[in-house]
């Protein structure tokens, strides 16, 4: 009889310990969940402005090399017709033939400009063909305290054509973050139906829109 009572007491004691452990575990889980909710509520949200936004319908979106020429050194391309503002750079091979072109400013033209090499006298001249298209330019400023990863930011034109900011950031920096007080100059090709009238930016549920000039 005494042994039975002892065993029964032991079982009851172990059961109470198990129940107590479950209560403690449940309490810890609720505390962790509450702390996570508090942290989420206190997390800063992005605050930003679209300083300006412009659609250029006559931007140079591509430059094809017709004749590579010879006797060049790496240099600069400009337009010899119109005042649209196109500039580019090029690289050459061992004979001075132009093998690649990069656009540094797309410009804005009513008709395709003539593209020429700036300030060089080659052995034989290169030729180029410019193609016009549509480009959106915008300056946006992070006016808040939240350092925003570029991959979290999406751009839209008239509610369509989602474009990730990380894929088009063109300031020359490889840093994947948008810091407080920093202004980014954005430019991206617009392939949607024209005319496009508005752009919108969204990051972590914060939305901002602007009419295109």
Buried (B, 14 or more C-beta within 10 A) or exposed (E): EEEEEEEEEEEEEEEEEEEEEEEEEEEEEEEEEEEEEEEEEEEEEBBBBBEEBBBBBBBBBEBEBEEBBBBBEEBBBBBEBBEBBBBBEBEBEEEBBBEEBEBEBBBBBEEBBEBBBEEBEBEEBBBBEBEBBBBBBBBBBBEBEBEBBBEBBBBBBBEEBEBEBBEBBEEEEEEEBBEBEBBBBBBBBBEBEEEBEBBBBBBEEBEBBBEBE
